[in-house]
């Protein structure tokens, strides 16, 4: 396992950093802090960090044309204007917000916004995957507990989606015209943590993901303290050791797409772990050889 030299961004830690994306027009990184109820932006050119606070949790985000951001929040989907601070509802939550919320979400290459949910009791596979397009929010798939890992192949014809609790990443064929999914299959599966197994011996479970220009699927292994790159056949082609236990999602950015950003978590972690890993909750960065795919803009 490689142990490259990651560096943290000089910003306060998030409780649970998620959904990072590099905004090419602003040359800035956005990410959510879910339990912290904040949207963050880091502008490296100006060394400027900005936060927007909300009354409910923002879980996922995607850029919209014109500078706004689409936010998946506990109380629905919203168009958020960072300049005015105005939040406009696009869709009501298709679930009971008392026990479920949006989790991982991204736009596909055609601008359709996909968002999965998390069933917070985690006692049953009651979460689902939704697609927002043309002003309509449709239920696409279900029978999972924690939706994560959304990403698309470079040609847009393969969509990835994971159930973190089940330790599995699935792949689907995508109809580029209407966004329908078919031929669902298992892409990668990881061993669950055994009873009494120490965390140091546990490989983690698949959380958020990103894809590079060669089709490599980079997945954050929550509690596994590692980032994996999977080839198009699902086999591990690279394994990076991280300085924190709980990575949540990678993304690619910078002017050349070769800066890897990784959000991480500290929420609910043991005190001794946090003392040993002071970068927990930070955003880690690393330069890589193969650039990643640029972020997809959501289309209204």
C-alpha positions in Angstrom: 0.0 0.0 0.0 1.4 3.4 -1.0 1.6 6.1 1.7 1.9 9.3 -0.3 2.3 12.7 1.2 -1.2 14.2 1.5 -1.6 17.8 2.7 -4.7 19.3 4.3 -6.3 22.5 3.0 -5.8 25.4 5.5 -9.5 25.4 6.5 -11.4 24.4 9.7 -12.3 20.8 9.8 -15.8 19.6 8.9 -17.8 17.3 11.1 -18.6 15.2 8.0 -17.2 16.5 4.8 -18.9 15.3 1.7 -19.7 15.9 -2.0 -16.6 17.9 -3.1 -16.5 19.3 -6.6 -14.1 21.6 -8.4 -15.9 24.6 -10.0 -14.0 25.3 -13.3 -15.4 28.8 -13.8 -14.5 29.9 -10.2 -11.3 27.9 -9.9 -12.6 26.9 -6.4 -13.5 23.8 -4.5 -17.0 23.3 -2.9 -18.0 20.7 -0.3 -20.7 20.0 2.2 -20.4 19.5 6.0 -23.6 17.4 6.6 -24.1 17.5 10.4 -22.4 20.9 10.5 -25.2 22.2 8.1 -22.7 24.1 6.0 -21.7 24.6 2.4 -18.0 25.4 2.1 -15.9 27.0 -0.7 -12.1 27.2 -0.9 -10.5 29.5 -3.4 -6.8 28.6 -3.6 -5.9 31.6 -5.8 -7.1 34.0 -3.1 -6.5 31.7 -0.1 -10.1 32.4 0.8 -12.5 30.1 2.7 -16.2 30.8 2.7 -19.1 29.1 4.5 -22.8 29.3 4.2 -24.9 27.9 7.2 -28.3 26.4 7.0 -31.0 25.1 9.4 -30.9 21.6 7.9 -28.2 19.3 6.5 -26.8 19.8 3.0 -25.6 16.4 1.8 -24.7 16.8 -1.9 -24.1 19.5 -4.4 -23.5 20.2 -8.1 -22.9 23.4 -10.0 -25.6 25.0 -12.0 -25.0 27.3 -15.0 -24.8 31.0 -14.0 -23.1 30.5 -10.6 -25.8 28.8 -8.5 -25.5 25.5 -6.8 -28.0 22.6 -6.7 -28.2 21.3 -3.1 -29.7 18.0 -2.0 -30.8 18.6 1.6 -32.9 16.8 4.2 -35.9 19.0 3.2 -35.6 18.5 -0.5 -33.7 19.7 -3.6 -32.8 23.5 -3.8 -31.3 26.0 -6.1 -28.9 28.0 -3.9 -27.4 31.3 -4.9 -24.0 31.9 -3.1 -24.1 35.6 -3.9 -27.5 36.4 -2.4 -27.8 33.4 0.0 -31.3 32.7 -1.4 -32.4 29.1 -1.4 -35.3 28.2 -3.8 -37.0 24.8 -3.5 -36.9 22.6 -6.7 -38.4 19.5 -5.2 -39.9 18.3 -1.9 -38.3 15.3 -0.2 -39.8 12.1 -1.5 -39.4 10.4 1.9 -40.0 11.0 5.6 -37.4 13.5 6.7 -37.6 12.2 10.3 -35.8 9.0 9.3 -34.3 9.6 5.9 -32.4 12.3 4.0 -30.5 12.8 0.7 -26.9 11.6 0.8 -24.6 11.2 -2.2 -25.6 13.1 -5.3 -24.2 14.3 -8.6 -25.1 15.4 -12.1 -24.6 13.1 -15.0 -22.9 14.2 -18.3 -26.4 15.2 -19.7 -27.1 17.4 -16.6 -29.6 15.1 -14.9 -29.1 15.3 -11.2 -29.0 11.9 -9.4 -29.3 11.8 -5.6 -29.5 8.7 -3.3 -30.8 8.7 0.2 -29.7 7.2 3.6 -32.1 5.4 5.8 -30.8 6.7 9.1 -32.0 3.8 11.4 -29.9 1.5 9.2 -32.2 -1.4 10.2 -33.7 -2.0 6.7 -32.9 -1.3 3.0 -35.4 1.5 2.8 -33.2 4.1 1.0 -33.5 4.8 -2.7 -32.0 6.5 -5.8 -33.8 9.4 -7.4 -33.2 11.4 -10.6 -34.2 15.0 -11.1 -34.6 16.1 -14.7 -36.9 18.5 -16.5 -38.3 19.7 -13.2 -39.4 16.2 -12.1 -38.0 14.0 -9.4 -38.3 10.3 -10.3 -37.7 7.2 -8.1 -35.2 5.0 -10.0 -34.1 2.2 -7.7 -34.3 1.1 -4.1 -33.6 -1.7 -1.7 -30.4 -0.2 -0.2 -29.5 1.4 3.2 -26.8 4.0 2.4 -26.6 5.3 -1.1 -23.2 6.4 -2.2 -20.5 6.1 -4.9 -22.3 7.8 -7.8 -20.0 8.3 -10.8 -20.0 7.8 -14.6 -17.5 6.4 -17.1 -15.7 8.8 -19.4 -18.2 8.0 -22.3 -21.2 8.3 -19.9 -22.5 4.9 -20.8 -21.7 3.3 -17.4 -23.1 4.5 -14.1 -21.7 3.4 -10.7 -23.7 3.3 -7.5 -22.9 1.8 -4.1 -24.6 0.7 -0.9 -22.1 1.5 1.8 -23.7 -0.7 4.4 -23.7 -3.7 2.0 -20.0 -3.2 1.0 -20.9 -3.4 -2.7 -20.5 -1.1 -5.7 -22.8 -1.8 -8.7 -22.6 -0.8 -12.3 -25.4 -0.1 -14.8 -25.6 0.6 -18.5 -27.0 4.1 -19.2 -29.3 5.1 -22.1 -27.8 8.5 -22.9 -31.1 9.7 -24.4 -33.4 9.2 -21.5 -31.1 8.3 -18.6 -32.7 4.9 -18.0 -30.5 2.2 -16.4 -30.2 -1.5 -17.4 -28.0 -4.5 -16.9 -27.3 -3.9 -13.3 -24.4 -6.0 -12.0 -21.9 -6.2 -9.2 -18.8 -4.2 -10.0 -16.9 -4.7 -6.7 -17.5 -6.2 -3.3 -15.5 -5.8 -0.1 -15.4 -7.9 3.1 -17.5 -6.6 5.9 -16.0 -6.0 9.3 -16.1 -9.2 11.4 -17.2 -9.2 15.0 -14.4 -8.0 17.2 -12.1 -7.2 14.2 -9.8 -4.2 15.0 -10.1 -1.3 12.6 -6.5 -1.6 11.6 -7.3 -4.9 10.1 -10.5 -3.8 8.4 -10.4 -2.5 4.8 -13.4 -0.2 5.1 -16.6 0.1 3.1 -17.2 2.0 -0.1 -18.3 5.6 0.3 -18.0 8.5 -2.3 -16.2 8.1 -5.6 -14.8 9.8 -8.7 -13.6 8.7 -12.1 -10.4 9.6 -14.0 -10.0 10.1 -17.7 -8.8 6.5 -18.1 -12.0 5.2 -16.5 -10.4 4.4 -13.1 -13.0 4.5 -10.3 -11.5 6.1 -7.2 -13.4 5.2 -4.1 -13.0 6.3 -0.5 -13.1 3.4 1.9 -14.8 4.7 5.1 -13.1 3.4 8.3 -10.5 1.7 6.1 -8.1 4.7 6.0 -7.5 4.2 2.3 -8.4 5.3 -1.2 -8.7 2.7 -3.9 -8.5 3.0 -7.7 -10.5 0.3 -9.5 -10.0 -0.6 -13.1 -13.0 -1.0 -15.5 -13.1 -4.7 -14.5 -13.5 -3.8 -10.8 -10.0 -5.0 -9.8 -7.8 -2.8 -7.6 -5.1 -1.0 -9.6 -3.9 1.4 -6.9 -4.2 1.7 -3.1 -3.3 4.8 -1.2 -3.0 5.0 2.6 -4.5 8.1 4.2 -3.6 9.9 7.4 -7.2 9.7 8.7 -9.5 6.8 9.4 -12.6 8.0 7.6 -12.3 9.4 4.0 -15.7 10.1 2.5 -15.3 11.2 -1.2 -12.6 12.1 -3.7 -12.8 14.5 -6.5 -10.4 15.9 -9.1 -9.6 19.6 -9.7 -7.1 22.3 -10.3 -6.3 23.8 -13.6 -5.1 20.5 -15.1 -7.5 18.2 -13.2 -4.6 16.5 -11.5 -5.1 17.6 -8.0 -6.9 15.0 -6.0 -9.1 16.3 -3.1 -10.5 14.0 -0.5 -13.1 15.0 2.1 -13.0 13.2 5.5 -15.0 12.8 8.7 -14.6 13.3 12.4 -18.2 13.2 13.5 -18.8 10.4 16.1 -15.2 9.2 16.1 -13.5 8.1 19.3 -11.4 10.8 21.2 -8.2 8.8 21.0 -8.5 8.4 17.2 -9.1 12.1 16.8 -6.1 12.9 19.0 -3.9 10.6 16.9 -5.4 11.9 13.6 -5.7 15.7 13.8 -6.5 16.1 10.1 -9.8 14.2 10.5 -12.6 16.3 9.1 -10.1 18.1 6.8 -9.9 18.1 3.0 -6.7 16.3 1.9 -4.9 17.0 -1.3 -2.5 15.1 -3.5 -1.1 15.6 -7.0 -1.7 12.6 -9.3 -0.4 11.7 -12.8 -3.8 10.9 -14.4 -6.3 13.7 -14.4 -9.9 13.2 -13.4 -13.1 13.9 -15.3 -14.4 17.5 -14.8 -17.6 18.0 -12.8 -20.9 17.8 -14.6 -23.2 20.8 -14.3 -26.8 20.2 -13.4 -29.3 21.6 -15.9 -32.4 23.3 -14.7 
